[in-house]
Amino acid sequence: MHSPSPRERILEHKLDIVPLEEPLFAWPQSSTQTPKNYLLYYHRPFGRAVAEWQAQFFGLQKVEYRTEPEISPISPGAPTLVAIFYPDGDANPRRPLHLYLERIQRLARMGEQTILYAPPSLAPTLRLMRTDPHWYIVDDYTTIWDIPNNTYQAHNFTYAQPALFHQFDGHSKVWGWYPDTTRDHAHRSASYNAKAFASYDAVMRNPFGSETWMYVDAGILDQVGPFDADGELWGDVIRASLSSEKFARSISISGDSGIVIGEYMQSPAYGAKDINHACWTDPRKGWLCHTFIAHAYTGSSLGMLNYSVRFMQTVDDMDANACYSAREEFVIPWVAIRYPNTVFSIPWLPVPAPLWCKWQYPIKVCYADIGGHESVPPIVDPISTIFCPGYTPRKPNLPGGGIYQRTWRTDAYTLFRQYYYSSGLRWLTKEYRDYFGQNRVTDLLLGL
């Protein structure tokens, strides 16, 4: 029988979301920054609830709002996708520009109503990818540093955060568990930070009068994804429609307090760091706390707003206390435990071919009609599954079904990957691990 620690007991009965200024776990130093300092006030946002949220957030009495969308939605109740694309200016970028544009092209081919944030220099090219009004480009910000929650972060992400990155310890280069150096990059740090702003800003602009949202990285639609029966990369996924019923199922858990996000697979070497682990108290081990990958998340209008401002407030508080905040995976776990009921998650689960890909479950597939209405992902409160065993979530965790149903085969494959990724086998077979460690074992254990 698990006996909760003192820190876990703090969480036991926090059934309602805590105020922005009063996180459950506070740090010694107070931040001079807060989202209220740099976020924009919008005149007449769509919907009374959003207008009331904004008035309360800024401490104003004025409540004005629109009741009609500026652009008729693509279909009644359709979700809106939000994405952001600001390529870095490196002489040798991590990926050529044309690869990023190919990803955006795939996003356009989905045919969903989409708000895409991009620099004005690229906006004409991006607008040509679709000519319908539901491909909505926001080009108000010339560079990634002009986005409001980045305007004061240039020095921090360029100098302070890299210094913190190089202070990380608790890793072993022998086994390969060490912080990824791609996280030590100012432009990418600003890009991760900009996701939270875009999630706030898109809901406030809301040209389609949407009540349901998904932030989606164009990086999901990369060169690693599944091929359909005709050999087309991402073909089945792009042709599938998003299911409003599946969005409603997620929002029934997250409500107006937060979002549903993807979750990393937990391995013995690298994951499952509960609330008593040193990563929560030792900044040099803070990189070990990461649990989620923020490639995509879904929520209602208020859920997106509440998540985004709590993410930004957490970054501000981490900055004030010399904690590493330059990558979302190291911030989101703090959001989850500082503000219970803000972050819910879809656990890692292998899926059958031809949907197999690098992350196994591109989040759009979880919300598409692929596999039929019975194919729904599990959704959990991560406090109950990762951080605090024995914690009773506000709402019961939802099991998966269809292609996301848990079986002995999926359990066997998960155990294999846990062993493989925490043993020397991964490094001994480095040149062949895609062949031996992924596709072939997937085919064997999932019976395909």
C-alpha positions as CSV (number, residue, x, y, z in Angstrom):
1,M,0.0,0.0,0.0
2,H,1.5,3.3,-1.1
3,S,1.8,5.8,1.8
4,P,1.7,9.4,0.5
5,S,4.5,11.7,1.3
6,P,4.0,15.2,2.8
7,R,4.3,16.8,-0.6
8,E,1.8,14.4,-2.1
9,R,-0.7,15.1,0.7
10,I,-0.7,18.7,-0.3
11,L,-2.3,17.6,-3.6
12,E,-4.9,15.3,-2.2
13,H,-7.9,17.6,-2.1
14,K,-7.0,20.3,-4.6
15,L,-10.2,19.8,-6.7
16,D,-10.4,23.3,-8.1
17,I,-7.8,25.2,-10.1
18,V,-5.7,27.6,-8.0
19,P,-5.3,31.3,-8.8
20,L,-2.6,32.4,-11.1
21,E,-0.8,34.3,-8.4
22,E,-1.0,31.5,-5.9
23,P,0.5,28.3,-7.4
24,L,0.5,25.2,-5.3
25,F,4.3,25.1,-5.2
26,A,5.9,28.6,-5.1
27,W,9.6,29.4,-5.4
28,P,11.5,31.7,-3.0
29,Q,11.9,34.6,-5.4
30,S,8.9,36.5,-6.8
31,S,9.0,37.4,-10.5
32,T,8.8,41.0,-11.5
33,Q,7.2,39.7,-14.7
34,T,3.7,38.3,-15.1
35,P,1.6,37.7,-18.2
36,K,-0.6,40.7,-17.1
37,N,2.4,42.9,-17.9
38,Y,2.9,41.8,-21.5
39,L,-0.2,40.1,-22.9
40,L,-2.5,42.1,-25.1
41,Y,-6.0,43.3,-24.2
42,Y,-8.5,42.5,-27.0
43,H,-11.5,44.7,-27.7
44,R,-14.6,42.6,-28.1
45,P,-13.3,39.0,-28.2
46,F,-15.7,36.3,-29.3
47,G,-18.1,35.1,-26.6
48,R,-19.2,36.3,-23.2
49,A,-17.2,33.7,-21.3
50,V,-13.9,34.8,-22.9
51,A,-14.7,38.5,-22.4
52,E,-15.4,37.8,-18.7
53,W,-12.2,35.8,-18.4
54,Q,-10.3,38.7,-20.0
55,A,-11.9,41.3,-17.7
56,Q,-11.1,39.3,-14.6
57,F,-7.5,38.6,-15.8
58,F,-6.8,42.3,-16.3
59,G,-8.9,43.5,-13.3
60,L,-11.3,45.5,-15.4
61,Q,-15.1,46.0,-15.3
62,K,-15.6,46.4,-19.0
63,V,-17.1,43.3,-20.7
64,E,-17.6,43.6,-24.4
65,Y,-17.8,40.8,-26.9
66,R,-18.9,39.6,-30.3
67,T,-21.6,37.0,-30.9
68,E,-21.0,36.5,-34.6
69,P,-17.7,35.1,-36.1
70,E,-15.9,37.3,-38.6
71,I,-15.6,34.2,-40.9
72,S,-18.2,31.5,-41.0
73,P,-16.8,28.3,-39.6
74,I,-15.9,25.5,-42.0
75,S,-18.6,23.4,-40.3
76,P,-20.8,23.8,-37.2
77,G,-18.7,23.2,-34.1
78,A,-15.5,22.6,-36.0
79,P,-12.2,22.9,-34.0
80,T,-9.6,25.4,-34.9
81,L,-6.0,24.4,-35.3
82,V,-3.3,26.8,-34.1
83,A,0.3,26.6,-35.4
84,I,3.4,28.8,-35.4
85,F,6.3,28.9,-37.9
86,Y,9.3,31.2,-37.4
87,P,12.4,29.6,-39.0
88,D,15.7,30.4,-37.3
89,G,18.3,32.6,-38.9
90,D,21.3,30.3,-38.4
91,A,23.9,30.1,-41.2
92,N,23.5,26.3,-40.9
93,P,19.9,25.7,-39.8
94,R,19.0,22.4,-38.2
95,R,16.7,21.7,-41.1
96,P,16.5,23.5,-44.5
97,L,13.6,25.9,-45.0
98,H,12.1,23.7,-47.7
99,L,11.5,20.9,-45.2
100,Y,9.6,23.2,-42.9
101,L,7.6,24.5,-45.8
102,E,6.7,20.9,-46.7
103,R,5.4,20.4,-43.2
104,I,3.3,23.5,-43.4
105,Q,2.0,22.3,-46.8
106,R,0.8,19.1,-45.1
107,L,-0.9,21.1,-42.5
108,A,-2.6,23.1,-45.2
109,R,-3.7,19.9,-46.9
110,M,-5.6,18.8,-43.8
111,G,-8.3,21.3,-44.9
112,E,-9.1,22.3,-41.3
113,Q,-9.8,25.8,-40.2
114,T,-6.3,26.9,-39.1
115,I,-4.7,30.0,-37.6
116,L,-1.0,30.1,-38.5
117,Y,1.5,32.6,-37.0
118,A,4.4,33.4,-39.3
119,P,6.7,36.3,-40.1
120,P,5.5,38.8,-42.8
121,S,8.5,37.7,-45.0
122,L,7.0,34.2,-45.4
123,A,3.3,35.1,-45.2
124,P,2.8,35.5,-49.0
125,T,4.3,32.0,-49.6
126,L,2.1,30.5,-46.9
127,R,-1.1,32.1,-48.1
128,L,-0.6,30.6,-51.5
129,M,-0.8,27.1,-50.0
130,R,-4.5,27.5,-49.5
131,T,-6.9,30.1,-51.0
132,D,-9.9,29.6,-48.7
133,P,-10.6,31.9,-45.8
134,H,-10.2,29.1,-43.2
135,W,-6.4,29.3,-43.8
136,Y,-5.8,32.3,-41.6
137,I,-2.3,33.8,-41.4
138,V,-1.2,36.1,-38.6
139,D,1.9,38.0,-39.6
140,D,1.9,40.8,-37.0
141,Y,5.3,39.9,-35.6
142,T,8.4,40.3,-37.7
143,T,10.6,38.0,-35.7
144,I,10.1,35.4,-33.0
145,W,11.5,38.0,-30.5
146,D,8.6,40.5,-31.3
147,I,6.1,38.1,-29.9
148,P,5.0,39.7,-26.5
149,N,6.2,37.0,-24.1
150,N,9.5,36.9,-25.9
151,T,10.3,40.7,-26.1
152,Y,11.9,40.7,-22.7
153,Q,13.4,37.2,-23.0
154,A,16.1,37.7,-25.7
155,H,19.0,38.2,-23.2
156,N,17.6,35.4,-21.0
157,F,17.3,32.8,-23.7
158,T,20.6,33.8,-25.3
159,Y,22.8,34.0,-22.3
160,A,21.2,33.0,-18.9
161,Q,19.5,29.8,-20.1
162,P,22.5,28.3,-21.9
163,A,24.5,28.8,-18.7
164,L,21.9,27.0,-16.7
165,F,21.8,24.2,-19.3
166,H,25.5,23.6,-18.9
167,Q,25.0,23.3,-15.1
168,F,22.8,20.2,-15.5
169,D,24.0,17.0,-13.9
170,G,22.6,13.6,-13.0
171,H,23.2,12.1,-16.4
172,S,25.4,9.4,-17.8
173,K,27.0,9.7,-21.2
174,V,27.7,6.0,-21.0
175,W,24.1,5.1,-21.2
176,G,23.1,8.1,-23.3
177,W,20.8,9.9,-20.8
178,Y,21.8,13.5,-21.0
179,P,20.2,16.7,-22.0
180,D,19.8,17.1,-25.7
181,T,21.9,20.0,-27.0
182,T,19.2,21.1,-29.4
183,R,17.5,22.6,-26.3
184,D,20.4,25.0,-25.9
185,H,19.4,27.4,-28.6
186,A,18.0,30.8,-28.2
187,H,15.7,30.9,-31.2
188,R,14.2,27.5,-30.5
189,S,13.7,28.5,-26.8
190,A,11.7,31.5,-28.0
191,S,9.7,29.3,-30.4
192,Y,8.7,27.0,-27.6
193,N,7.7,29.9,-25.5
194,A,5.7,31.4,-28.4
195,K,3.4,28.4,-28.4
196,A,1.8,29.6,-25.2
197,F,1.3,33.1,-26.5
198,A,-0.3,31.8,-29.7
199,S,-2.7,29.7,-27.7
200,Y,-3.8,32.8,-25.9
201,D,-3.8,35.1,-28.9
202,A,-5.7,32.8,-31.2
203,V,-8.6,32.4,-28.8
204,M,-8.7,36.2,-28.4
205,R,-8.7,36.8,-32.2
206,N,-11.0,33.8,-32.9
207,P,-12.2,34.8,-36.4
208,F,-14.2,31.6,-36.8
209,G,-16.1,31.8,-33.5
210,S,-14.5,28.5,-32.4
211,E,-15.1,26.9,-29.0
212,T,-12.8,24.0,-29.5
213,W,-9.0,24.2,-30.2
214,M,-5.9,22.3,-31.0
215,Y,-2.4,23.7,-30.9
216,V,-0.4,21.6,-33.4
217,D,3.2,21.7,-34.3
218,A,3.8,21.5,-38.0
219,G,6.7,19.3,-36.8
220,I,4.2,16.5,-36.2
221,L,3.9,16.3,-40.0
222,D,7.6,15.7,-40.6
223,Q,9.5,13.3,-42.8
224,V,9.2,10.5,-40.3
225,G,5.5,9.8,-40.4
226,P,3.4,6.9,-41.7
227,F,2.9,6.0,-45.3
228,D,-0.5,5.0,-46.5
229,A,-1.3,2.0,-48.7
230,D,-0.4,4.0,-51.8
231,G,3.0,4.9,-50.3
232,E,2.1,8.5,-49.7
233,L,3.6,10.1,-46.6
234,W,0.9,11.1,-44.1
235,G,-1.8,10.4,-46.8
236,D,-4.3,8.7,-44.6
237,V,-3.9,11.1,-41.8
238,I,-4.3,14.2,-43.9
239,R,-7.4,12.9,-45.6
240,A,-9.1,12.0,-42.3
241,S,-11.5,14.5,-40.7
242,L,-11.3,15.6,-37.2
243,S,-14.0,14.2,-34.9
244,S,-15.9,16.8,-32.8
245,E,-17.1,13.9,-30.6
246,K,-13.5,13.1,-29.7
247,F,-12.7,16.7,-28.9
248,A,-15.8,16.8,-26.7
249,R,-14.6,13.7,-24.9
250,S,-11.3,15.4,-24.0
251,I,-12.9,18.6,-23.0
252,S,-15.2,16.6,-20.7
253,I,-12.1,15.9,-18.7
254,S,-10.2,19.1,-18.9
255,G,-13.2,21.4,-18.9
256,D,-12.5,25.1,-18.8
257,S,-9.5,24.7,-16.5
258,G,-6.9,23.2,-18.9
259,I,-5.9,21.1,-21.9
260,V,-5.2,17.5,-22.9
261,I,-1.6,17.0,-24.1
262,G,0.5,14.1,-25.3
263,E,2.7,12.3,-22.8
264,Y,6.2,10.8,-23.2
265,M,6.7,7.1,-22.8
266,Q,8.2,6.6,-19.3
267,S,11.3,4.5,-19.1
268,P,13.2,3.3,-16.0
269,A,16.2,5.4,-16.9
270,Y,14.6,8.6,-18.1
271,G,11.0,9.0,-16.9
272,A,8.5,8.5,-14.1
273,K,10.0,11.1,-11.8
274,D,7.4,11.4,-9.1
275,I,7.0,14.4,-6.8
276,N,9.6,13.2,-4.3
277,H,12.4,13.0,-6.9
278,A,15.4,15.4,-6.6
279,C,14.5,17.0,-10.0
280,W,11.8,19.0,-8.3
281,T,14.1,20.5,-5.7
282,D,17.6,20.5,-7.3
283,P,17.7,22.9,-10.4
284,R,20.8,21.0,-11.7
285,K,18.6,17.9,-12.1
286,G,15.5,19.8,-13.3
287,W,15.9,18.4,-16.8
288,L,14.9,15.0,-15.4
289,C,11.4,16.1,-14.7
290,H,10.2,16.3,-18.2
291,T,7.3,14.0,-19.0
292,F,5.3,15.6,-21.8
293,I,5.9,16.5,-25.4
294,A,4.0,19.6,-26.4
295,H,3.7,18.8,-30.1
296,A,-0.1,19.3,-29.7
297,Y,-2.8,19.9,-27.2
298,T,-6.5,20.4,-27.2
299,G,-9.0,22.4,-25.1
300,S,-11.9,24.6,-24.9
301,S,-11.5,28.4,-25.3
302,L,-11.2,28.9,-21.5
303,G,-9.1,25.8,-21.2
304,M,-6.5,27.2,-23.7
305,L,-6.5,30.6,-22.0
306,N,-6.0,29.1,-18.5
307,Y,-3.3,26.8,-19.7
308,S,-1.4,29.4,-21.7
309,V,-1.3,32.0,-18.9
310,R,-0.2,29.4,-16.3
311,F,2.5,28.3,-18.6
312,M,3.8,31.8,-19.1
313,Q,3.5,32.6,-15.3
314,T,5.5,29.4,-14.6
315,V,8.2,30.5,-17.1
316,D,8.4,33.9,-15.4
317,D,8.7,32.3,-11.9
318,M,11.3,29.8,-13.1
319,D,13.3,32.6,-14.6
320,A,13.2,34.6,-11.3
321,N,14.6,31.6,-9.5
322,A,17.4,30.6,-11.9
323,C,15.6,27.4,-13.1
324,Y,15.9,26.2,-16.7
325,S,12.8,27.4,-18.6
326,A,14.1,27.3,-22.2
327,R,12.2,24.1,-23.3
328,E,8.5,23.4,-22.8
329,E,9.1,19.8,-21.6
330,F,10.8,21.2,-18.5
331,V,8.1,23.7,-17.9
332,I,4.9,21.8,-18.5
333,P,5.4,19.3,-15.6
334,W,5.7,22.3,-13.2
335,V,2.4,23.7,-14.7
336,A,0.8,20.3,-14.0
337,I,1.7,20.2,-10.3
338,R,1.6,23.9,-9.6
339,Y,-1.9,24.3,-11.1
340,P,-3.8,21.0,-10.7
341,N,-6.5,20.3,-13.3
342,T,-4.6,22.4,-15.9
343,V,-2.7,19.6,-17.7
344,F,-4.3,16.2,-18.6
345,S,-2.6,13.8,-20.9
346,I,-2.8,11.0,-23.5
347,P,-0.2,8.4,-22.4
348,W,2.2,6.9,-24.9
349,L,0.8,3.9,-26.7
350,P,1.9,2.0,-29.8
351,V,-0.6,2.0,-32.7
352,P,-0.9,-0.4,-35.6
353,A,0.5,0.1,-39.1
354,P,0.3,2.1,-41.2
355,L,-0.1,4.8,-38.5
356,W,3.2,3.9,-36.9
357,C,5.6,6.8,-36.8
358,K,8.3,8.4,-34.6
359,W,6.0,9.4,-31.8
360,Q,3.6,6.6,-32.4
361,Y,0.5,8.7,-32.0
362,P,0.5,12.0,-33.8
363,I,-2.2,13.7,-31.8
364,K,-4.4,14.5,-34.9
365,V,-4.8,10.8,-35.4
366,C,-6.2,10.5,-31.9
367,Y,-8.9,13.0,-32.8
368,A,-9.5,11.9,-36.4
369,D,-12.1,9.4,-37.7
370,I,-9.3,6.9,-38.5
371,G,-10.2,3.6,-36.8
372,G,-13.8,4.7,-36.3
373,H,-15.5,6.4,-33.4
374,E,-14.6,3.5,-31.1
375,S,-10.9,4.3,-31.5
376,V,-10.3,6.8,-28.7
377,P,-7.1,7.4,-26.8
378,P,-6.8,7.0,-23.0
379,I,-6.9,10.3,-21.1
380,V,-5.5,10.7,-17.6
381,D,-4.7,13.2,-14.9
382,P,-0.9,12.9,-14.8
383,I,-0.8,13.7,-11.1
384,S,-2.5,10.3,-10.5
385,T,-0.5,8.3,-13.0
386,I,3.0,9.9,-12.8
387,F,3.6,12.4,-10.0
388,C,1.5,11.2,-7.0
389,P,0.5,7.5,-7.0
390,G,-2.7,7.2,-4.9
391,Y,-4.0,10.7,-5.9
392,T,-7.7,10.6,-6.8
393,P,-8.3,12.8,-9.9
394,R,-11.2,15.2,-10.1
395,K,-12.7,13.1,-12.8
396,P,-12.1,9.5,-13.5
397,N,-9.3,8.6,-16.1
398,L,-10.7,7.5,-19.4
399,P,-9.6,4.2,-20.9
400,G,-8.6,3.9,-24.6
401,G,-10.5,1.9,-27.2
402,G,-10.2,0.6,-30.8
403,I,-6.6,1.0,-32.0
404,Y,-5.8,2.7,-28.7
405,Q,-7.0,-0.2,-26.5
406,R,-4.5,-1.5,-24.1
407,T,-3.6,-5.2,-24.8
408,W,-1.0,-7.7,-23.8
409,R,0.8,-6.9,-27.0
410,T,1.0,-3.2,-26.3
411,D,2.1,-3.9,-22.8
412,A,4.8,-6.3,-24.2
413,Y,6.0,-3.7,-26.7
414,T,6.1,-1.0,-24.0
415,L,8.2,-3.2,-21.7
416,F,10.5,-3.9,-24.7
417,R,11.1,-0.2,-25.4
418,Q,11.6,0.5,-21.7
419,Y,14.3,-2.1,-21.6
420,Y,15.8,-1.2,-25.0
421,Y,16.0,2.5,-24.3
422,S,17.5,2.1,-20.8
423,S,20.1,-0.5,-21.8
424,G,23.4,-0.6,-23.7
425,L,21.5,-2.4,-26.5
426,R,20.3,1.0,-27.8
427,W,23.8,2.2,-28.3
428,L,25.3,-1.1,-29.5
429,T,22.8,-1.1,-32.3
430,K,22.7,2.6,-32.9
431,E,23.2,2.3,-36.6
432,Y,20.4,-0.3,-36.9
433,R,18.1,0.7,-34.1
434,D,15.4,2.0,-36.4
435,Y,15.4,-1.4,-38.1
436,F,15.7,-3.6,-35.0
437,G,14.2,-1.4,-32.3
438,Q,11.1,0.0,-33.9
439,N,9.4,-1.3,-37.0
440,R,10.4,-4.9,-36.8
441,V,9.5,-5.2,-33.1
442,T,6.3,-3.3,-33.6
443,D,5.3,-5.7,-36.4
444,L,6.2,-8.7,-34.2
445,L,4.6,-7.6,-30.9
446,L,1.5,-6.0,-32.3
447,G,0.8,-9.0,-34.5
448,L,0.8,-7.1,-37.8
